[in-house]
Every structure is written in C-alpha cells, then in structure tokens.
Amino acid sequence: MKYSILFILLFVFVLPLSSQKKYSIKSRKAISLYESAGESYRNRDNEKTLQLLEQAIKQNPKFIEAWLFKADVLHSLGKSDLEIEAYKRAIEIDAVYFPNVHFNLANSYLKVGKYEKAKKKYKDFLSFPKISSRNKKLAVRRLDNCNFAIEMMKNPVEFHPINLGDGVNSEFDEYWPSLTADEEILVFTRLSPIENLGKEIRVKRQEDFWVSFRNDSTWRPAQTLSTTINTSNNEGAQSITADGRYMYFTACDRKQGLGRCDIYYSIKEGEEWSKPINLGKPVNSAAWDAQPSISADGRILYFVSNRKTGKGKMDIYQSTLLEILSNGRQRWSQPINLPVNTRDNEMSPFIHASNEYLIFASDGMKGMGGFDLYKSTSDKGKMWTKPVNLGYPINTFGDELGLVINAKSDKAYFSSDRLEGKGKDIFIFDLPLEHQPPAVSWLKGKVFDAVSKKKLFASLQLIDLATKDTIAQINSDRINGNYLVCLPAGREYLFSAESEGYLFYSDHFSLFDEKEKSSPQELDIPLHKLNVGNEVVLRNVFFNLDSWKILPKSELELNRLVELLKNQSNLKIEIGGHTDNTGSEEHNLNLSKNRAKSVCDYLIMKGISKDRLTYKGYASYKPIDTNANEIGRSRNRRTEFKIVK
C-alpha cells in the first residue's frame, strides 16, 4: 500500500515528531489516539488505523485532522461514499483549514459521477488564493470534464448491453474478449481461483485464456484454450487475428522477458497452439510492453508501452511485420508513437478489421472521469483523426478499459462489472450507427489439391486493384487447409492463392454494392499441379466492352503469370479467350481471339518467348456457367491459360 499525498501532507503539517506545532484541538487523549493511528497506518494496518481515528473523533468530534486522515484512509480503500462524508465533516468544522480538502472532495464526487457537486467543489477550491499550480491545473481540467459529462448525459447514445450468457461468463471474472471475423470463436481471459493446501488454505487467483465456440446464436460452454499457452503464471490481454490462428498476448515476470511485461505470440496449426515466443526487440523493451491488438491479417501490431521515448505515461505504439525468418520468428519494425497519445495514459487499443478504425482508452482527454473510450479513424493507418469520445452511457464516471467490434461493424463486445452479472462479465450491444467503422465482409474456406483432395499450405493475397496495395497476406493452415481473409467494403480486389508445385488460383471481388459489403462468402480453392492440360481462369484481366485493349488494372494478374513462366522455364501455354452468347458468332470469335492475342503480346513484351505461347479464341463455345442471366454471362466472359507442354 502506498502512502497517499494527503496523508503525507497531513503528517508534514499537522503531525510533527515533536509538539512544536499545535493541533486544532487540545484533547491529549484524542491527539494520542490520532498519533497512534499514524503509526498503524505506517504499519499498513488500515483496520486498526480507522478504529483509532474513530476513537479520536469520539473524544472530540471537531478534531478536523482526524476527519481528514480518516477520509484519506477511506480513499485508499476505495470506499468513496464514506470518504465523501468524512471530507464533508471536515469542511463543516473549518472550510479554510486545509484548502485541498475541497479539491479532494471534488475528486471524490467526480469518481462516483456526481458532476454538479464536483463542479461546485472545484470552484470552491479555485477560489483560494494560495493553491499549488499543479492542483490548480488539474481542477480546471476536471471542472471542464464535469461540464462535458453533464452535456453527454443530456444526449445519451443507444446502449442496451446483453450478457453473453453462461457459456462464456461464470462466477469468476471474464474480460478482454477477442473475436474471429466470422464471430464463431471467442477467446477471453478468466481470473480463476487456485487453492493451495498447506498449514492453511490460501486462495490465489490466476489469469488464463479460455475459448468458446458459437453454435448458431448461442455460445457453447467455454474451455481452457491450451495447456501449451496457459501456465502457472498469469497470461492475459490477448488479441487474435481474423482467422483465429495467431494470438498475441501479455505475460509478465518471465525469465526470458526483456522488461516487466512483454508481448508473446503463438500460432495455431490444426487444433494445436505452438509454444509461445517472445516477440523480442524492438517491440519489447526494458519497459512495460503489453495489451497488443493485431490487425486482421497479422501485419500491423498496436500495443501499449511506458518506454522512455513516449509522449506520456502509457502510450500506444504501432509496428509493422517486416518478415518471417527461416526459424519461424517474426521481425517487426521500429514502433511508432501514435498521434492520439497525450501526456497521461492511453491504454487497451483495438484495431478494427477495416484497419482504419482504432478504439482505445484514455484518461488524458476530455471525458466522463477516469478512463473513457475513444475512436480515431485513419487513411490506411497513416494519418489518425482527432479522437472522439464514444459518449454516455458507453462511458461513465468509472474506468472503461476495453471494447472490440465485430467485422460487420454493427456489434461491440466489452467486459464490465457495472451491469447485472456475476462479477465482471462479457457483454454485447448494438453499436450506435455514428460509431460504426467501415463494414468488412470475409471470405473463408479450404485450400486443397484438386485431384487428391489433400489439404494444402498456401499463400493467399488480397490486393486493391485501384491502388495496387496489398490489403491482406495470409497463409492457410498447414494441417486442415483452412483460411479466412477479411474484405473491407467499397473496393475491388484481386484474390489469389499459391502453393509450391501448383498453378496459382485467381479470383475477383467487387464490394461496392450495399448487399455485397456485408455478405460473407465461403470459397474452397482447388489447386492444380503443373501438369499438361491444367488451366487457370484469369479473373482479373479486364477489357472495355467490345474491345481487346487490356485495361491497366489487369497488370497485377498478368505480371503474376509472367512470374510463373519465368520461374517455370519449361512451360508452354495457350491463352484462350471466351465470350458469352450475346452477339453474332463471327463477332464473338473475332473478339475472343484478339483478346487472347493481346494477352500474348503483353507476355512477349515482358520477356516471355513467343515460342512458348499460343493463343485461340473460343467465342461462346466453352461456357462455364449459364448464359441465362448476367451473373452467368459475366463468368463466361473470361481469359484463361492452359499448360500445353
């Protein structure tokens, strides 16, 4: 237990080692009890301290020093209501004896959300001519917070939290939820008791990871995540990638740690989690590094640190994955201090699957008191906007220290003990429209050998065709071939899958339509070996209507084919052009042939020998879908390549 500032001040000014300074009263009995209380407090015996102070006050109810001391002890114990009453009694006795009592009482009112009363006491405190500049600044700032909170309460946001139920929540504390993009897997931290039997029974509490799987709308009974990760020490503050295969978490006081707390990661293959690995420098340092939040595809990490290079006490940093070394270890960039940080504390970051929306907690901005939740948005994670308070009653006078949002952007999950539950529980609520991030859909399935059906380890890429930026780069599971990739709305994508010894797979997604923005899809990907007769549809080769001029956004796809041909120098291919059945046969045959020739010409321009290339127009003779509707016709209008040697 730390000695509080008020206690130190009291004992400097009103409890000297000798009796050179007079007390406000003359009762020797009361003073003796008061001084004995001071000894008990120094010995960290709060219960005896309060008993002695009660006796001193009973001897003389106007003993203002005893009331102030009592309030301070109650403050250290978190007994706000009793603390407030003690401060009020001290002020009733003498309102000018110790000016800081008005500041302390205002803080106590603010802590329990009594904003009007807090305002009055801050104003009373500021009316004194001789007060410390530090407390004066704090009082002005907190007075501003009171006004802000009062206005927030006049304009509440929609907030109707629902307990996730007995599958997730128990009689113990559950907190720090992490969610896969499809909302089928929930990982969280549970604080469970551990009984140690000895001469006496001692109950310790330990943080471990638990997981629950969703069955329709119900969460199944949670189970421990992994004995490989959970240890006899504490593990907590975890974050998982959108596919649930990578987890980053906080562990403290480990032998291999670089600082007080470090960030570790583990990888799931099949149903097994790997042994955790310390992320190492430069993410971890000699300082406190914790509370990671990983981007959907695992390429950008946000975390909290109190390293000396920070702007405030606790700051949020961002680091980018540079490479995965041959031994499986990850190498990260030098962390960047985010512009949302203040001189105080920023904590519990959460980056949404869109990679453009950050939630975090701060006690250094205008808020309701304590830690409030804020949002900031960015342009591809570069320039962050001025943070916005999420409003009341999402934020209250208490500490709000964590919130995650689903990929669809309409639901939020958080942990709280301020609502009806069994201690600290995890809740879900509909996120107000004004706070919803850009919607993110997702695509998931399995990658496998087209012939043997063997599940494959493959590299999958999602690229924005307009900007040519890589939006996501992930791998399928080595054991079961599973993958999941997020598709942020409002863009057009090239999606590809590659595995050694196989032809690449190509697909195209356009998420501009409102329905497509929030429509998850399942897509199993069969990969074909580099054998004669196997072919690939180039779904990201584009032409204008009735034209064979290749559009610029086709270059990404065609360059992938160039790379394949350069790496496989013995391959010979045929480029095939296909149309739907609209228009005359002669027209379609000419169009498909010239489109195939355009692709051949591009490959030759990029250094591929013309002796390895042939082309042919097939018109509408080889449809792969119906020509009865536009969706089918659009699939039939395509360019393919086929291995001929």
Secondary structure, DSSP 8 states (H G I E B T S, - for coil): ----HHHHHHHHHS--SSS-S--S---HHHHHHHHHHHHHHHTT-HHHHHHHHHHHHHH-TT-HHHHHHHHHHHHHTT-HHHHHHHHHHHHHH-TTS-THHHHHHHHHHHHTT-HHHHHHHHHHHHT-SS--HHHHHHHHHHHHHHHHHHHHHHS------EE--TTT--SSEEEEEEE-TTS-EEEEEEEEEEEE-SSS-EEEEEEEEEEEEEETTEE---EE--TTT--SS-EEEEEE-TTS-EEEEEEES-TT-SSSEEEEEEEEETTEE---EE--TTTS-SSBEEEEEE-TTSSEEEEEE--TTSSSSBEEEEEEEEEE-TTS-EEE---EE-TT--SSBEEEEEE-TTSSEEEEEESSSS-SSS-EEEEEEBSTTSSB---EE--TTTS-SS----EEE-TTSSEEEEEESSSSSSSSEEEEEE--GGG----EEEEEEEEEETTT--B---EEEEEETTT--EEEEEE--TTT-EEEEEEESS-EEEEEEE-TTB--EEEEEE--SHHHHT--EE--EEE-BS-TT-EEE-TT--B-TT---B-GGGHHHHHHHHHHHHHSTT--EEEEEE--S-S-HHHHHHHHHHHHHHHHHHHHHTT--GGGEEEEE-TTSS-SS-SSSHHHHHHHSEEEEEE--
